[in-house]
Amino acid sequence: MTFTIGRGNELCVQAIISLAALLVDQPLEPLMRRPVELYRRLTADSQLRWVGPEKGVIHLAAAAVMNAVWDLWARRRGQPLWRMVCEMTPEEYVACVDFRYLADALTPAQALELLRAQAPGKRARIESLRDSGYPSYTTSAGWLGYSDAALRDKCRDLQARGWSHFKIKVGRDLDDDLRRCRVLRDEMGPEARMMIDANQVWDVPQAIRWIGELARFDPWFVEEPTHPDDILGHREIARAIAPLRVATGEMCHNRIMFKQFMQAGAMQVCQLDSCRLGGVTEVLAVLLLAARFGVPVCPHAGGVGLCEYVQHLSMIDFVSVSGTHEGRVAEYSDHLHEHVHDPVVMRQGCYMPPEAPGYGVRFTDAALDHHAWPRPAG
């Protein structure tokens, strides 16, 4: 799976068709003996690199193809993807990662050291997941356009269902943001954690001023305060608003961008996206980078299957890489789960570990038939 939010999906489809042709009739197990080699085959194709190496539509297509192969590999093994990866040895995990362009920040030897340090506690953490799940935050109450009454109702409903972390969209109008944040904080109470998400709308000086006004509501982090490629701008904002934290990564298009954000101190919360990075293979690299720099991973998941994906990634991080979910929550959106065969299971605001084999995003026939575009003739 990969997607835009509308126009442009047809470009992704054509790029997927082009990349997938490289894998037709290839046996699965030889391909996945060293997943990094498959990743390089797809992302370093000499005829496609000129379109944009590891970025843009081609990289979205690589994400879709890599995610599909990992899904198939896990289903062939009869395991949910998170469990399959968590049962890898540190050496097997490292063999999945492309360390090109990362050696100034993370070497294979350093990655092995990180993974080996967490290995003794893996079984206990798996049992912890089975018992309590993985904590999430929700965006379902905080979309722009809700009336105050609707915002209050949604907050009360979500609190009753176990959530204590809420995100609200901001950046359209300061007075409106102040009012809506006040409503959200009043409903949540002082102990709950509130996050604010600007979706890239501010210039750097504007972001600093606007966040200064919203800081009275004690947000836990500010998401995407400026252009997603502006590493130095994010660093300037982070320095100005500290100890409030900057979260970004939803639009970071490859592991090199994440490396530079972390090296610069421009990212205090890593919000990787499962469909923008080059599939599971590149996500595994970013999880290691985050552990190396001590940056908590709180994946982006705005619905339409992303929640089904990121539950696996957060559980891999918890069990095998960081060894903790302290200060970490995976995003959850309460929408559109009816379109997949194995929707997420939530308990008191936590993702319960999926048991179905694969990566979790197998859409129902009814959903595919109803939403196919262009519509079949007749």
N, C-alpha and C positions, 0 to 999 in steps of 0.2 A: 504494500500500500504506500502511496504518496498522494499528495493533492495540493492544489492551490485552494482558494475559497470560491472558485467559480471560473471566470475566464482564464484560460491558460492550461486547463486540464488537458485539452486536446494536444497541446505541445508536449506535455509530460507523456501522454500515451504514445506519441510517435517516437519519442526518445527511448521509452521502455522497449518498444518493438525493436528498435535498432540494437540496443544492448542485449536484449534477451536472445537475439539470434546467435550470439556467441556461445550460448549454453545449450541450445537444442541438441538432443541426442547424447548429451554428456552424462555419464553415470555419476550419481550423487556422491558416493563415498570417496572416490578419488578427488573430487573437487574440494571436499571439506577436510581432507587430511591436513591441509594447511590453508585455512580460510583466508589468510593474508594474501596468498598468491591469487586467489579468485578475486579479492578486492582490488588488487593491483591490475589484474587483467581488465576489470571493468572500468576503473577510474583512470588508467594510464593508456587506454586505447589510443594509438598514435593518430588515428583518423578522426577521433572525437575530441582530443585534448585542445584543439584549436578553438572549439566552441566555448571552452572555459574549463580548465582543469579543476575538478573538485569544487565546483560552484554552479549555481544556476540550474536550468532545466535538466542538463545532463546529470548533475549530481543528484537531483531529486529522482531521476530515473534509476540511477545506481542504487539509491536507497530502496526503491521498490523491489528491484531485482534481488539485491542482497537480503532484504527482509524475507522475500519469498523463499529463497534457498535455505535460510536459517529455519524458517517455519517448517519446510519440508523435512529438513534434517531432524528436527526435534520430533515431528510426527512419526517419522520412520523409526525413531528410537523409542516411541511410546511415552515420551516425557514432555511436560511443559518446558518451554525454553529456559525459564529461570532455573529450574532444577537441573537441567542438562548442563548449563554453564557452571552452576555452583558445584557440581560434582567433578568438574575438570580439576586436574592438578594445576599448581601454579605454572608449570612448564607448558601444559596444554593451553592455558589461558594466554600466556605470552606469545605462543605460536600463532594466535589469532590476530595479533595486533600489528599494524603497520607503524613502525617506529621512524620511518623516513620523516625528516624535518623536525623531529622531536628531541633529538639527542642532546641539544643544549639545555633541555628541561627535564627529560626523562629517558633513561637508557633501559634496555632489556634487563640488565642486572639490577637496576633500581626497582623496576617493576616486579621482578621475582622476589626481591627482599620485602616489598610491600605485601605481596600476596602470601608469601610464606609466613609472615608475621600474623596474618589473620586465619591461617588454615586450622590451627588447633580449636578454634571456637565455632567453626562452621556448623557442626551438628546441633549445637545448642541454639544457634541463631535460627536454623531451620525450624526447630521445635517452637521457638518463640513466635515465628511467623504463623505457624499453624494454630497457635493458641490465641494470639492477639492481633495478627495482621500487621500491615504497614501503614503508618499514619498518612492522612491526606489533608489537603486544604481544598476548599471549594470556591469556585467562581460563580456558582449558580445564582447567588443573591445579588451580585454586584454589577450586572450589565448596565450600561447607559440606557436611559429611557424608561426605567421602572419608576412608577410613582412612589412616594414615600410610604403609602399604605402597602403597596406590593412588596417593597423592600423590607418592611417590618415583618410582613407575613412570611416571606421566604426565610428571613433570618430565624424566626421562631421555629419554623418547620425544620430547618437544617440543624439548629441547636438540639431540638428534640430527638433528632436522628443521630446525634453524637458528634457533630462537628464543632471544633473550637478554633479553627483557622479559616478566615474568610478573606477573599480578595475582592476589591472594588475597582472598577475602571474610573480613571480620572483624566483630566487634560483638556476637556472641551470648554469649560467655563469655571473659573475659580470659585465664584460664589456658589454655583451649583455643586461643585466638588465639596466645599466646606459644609454645605447643608447635608449632602448625602453621607459624607463621612461621619457627621455628627449623629445622624440617624443610625448608621451601622454600629458605631461605637456604643450608643445608648442601648441598642438591642443586645449587643454581644456582651457588654459588661467590660470592666477594666482588665480582667484576667485573660480574655480571649486574645488571639493574635490576629491583627488586621494587616493585610498587604495592599498596596496600591499599585496600579498598572497603568502606565501612561501610553503604552503602545507607540513609542517613538516620536511623539508629537512635538517635543520641546527642543529648542536650541539649548546649548549648555548654560548660558547665563539665566535664561528663562526657567530652565529646570531647577536650578539652585534656588531661585526666588520662590517658585511655586511650591517646591517641596518644603521650603522653610515655613510657608503658611500652613501646610498640611501636617507638619511635624507635631502639632499640638495633639493630634489624635493617636500618637504613639504607634505609627506603622512599624511593622517588623522589618519589611524591606520595600524598596521602590523598584518596580520592574520596568525595564526598557525606557529609561528617562530621555534618551536621545537616539540619534541614528544608530542602528545596530552594528555598523562597521566602524564607528568612531571610538577606537580604543582609548585614545588620549582624552577625549571628551568625557568618557565614562570615568576615567581616573580622576579628572578634575572635579566632577560631580561627587564622586565617592569621598574625596578629601574634604570637600566643602560641607557635606551633610553628615559626616561621621559623628556619632557612632551608628546612625541609621545606615543600613546596608543597601548596596546596589545589586539587583538581580538582573541578569541578562543571559542570552544564549539561545532563545527561541529561534532567532534568525541567524545565528552563527552557522556558517555553511560548511565548516570543516574543522578538523582537530587543530590545525595551525592557528586559526583564529582563537580558539579556546586557549591554546598555549600562550599566545601573546596577551590576551586579556588577563590571564592569571599571572604571568610574569610581571605585568605592569601594575598589578594591584587594582585593576579596574573592574573586577567582578568578585563580589563577596558571596554571591549565591549563583550556582551554575544551573541554568535552566535549559539543558540540552533538549533537542527535539528528535524524536525517534524516526521521523520521516524526512528531516532536512539533512542530518548527517548521513553518511553513506552506509546506512543500515547498521545491524548489530555490530559488525566488525569495527566500524569507526567509533561507535558508542563505547565499546570496551576500552578503547584508547583514551577517550575523554574521562571515563570513570577513573582510570589510573592517574591521569593528569590532575584531576580534582583532589584525589587522595594525596598526591605528591605535594600540592600547594596548600592543603588543608582547607579547601573550599567545599562546603556542603552542596550536594547535588539534589535539586528539587525540580524534577523534569516537568516540562511543559506538556499539558494534555488537555486540549480544548474540546474533547468529544470526537464524534465520528470515527471511533476506533482507536484514537490516540490513548485513551485511558487503558484500553485492553493491552496496548503495547507497553506503556511505561510502567505498569505494575511489575512486569518482568524485570525491567531495567533497575528499578529501585531495589528490588529484592536481591538482584545480583550484587549491587553496590553494598547492601547491608551484609549479606552473607560472606562474600568473597573479597571485597575491596576495602571499604571503609571500616567495616565491622561495627557500625553504629547507625542508628537513625536519630540520634540526638541532634536537634536543630535541622532536621531534614523532614520534608513532607512532599509527597507526590501530588500533583494537581489532579482534581477530580471535577468533572462537569456532569451534571445530572441529566444528560440529553442523549438520545439516539442510540442507546444501547440495545434497543429492541431489534436492530438491524444485523446483529452478529449472532452466530450460533452459540457462542460461549461468553456471554456478557460478564463483566466484572461482578464480583460479589463483595458488597460492602457490609461491614458490621461496626456500628458505633463510630462512623467516620474513618474506618480503616479498610484498606484493600486486604481481603483474605487471599491467601496464595492460590492461584489457579491450579487446577488438577488436570484439565484437559490437555492432551498432547498438542504441541505446536506453540505458536507465538500469539494465538488468541484472536486474530482478525480474519475470520472466515465469514464473509457476509452471507446472509440467507438468500436463497434463490428468489424469494419474493422481493427483497430489497434490490437485488441486481436487475430483475425484470422491470421493476417500477421506475428505477432511476437511471436506466441505461440512456446514454446520449452519444451520438444522435439516435433518435428513436428508430427502431427497425421499421422498414417499409411495411405499410399496411396496419 
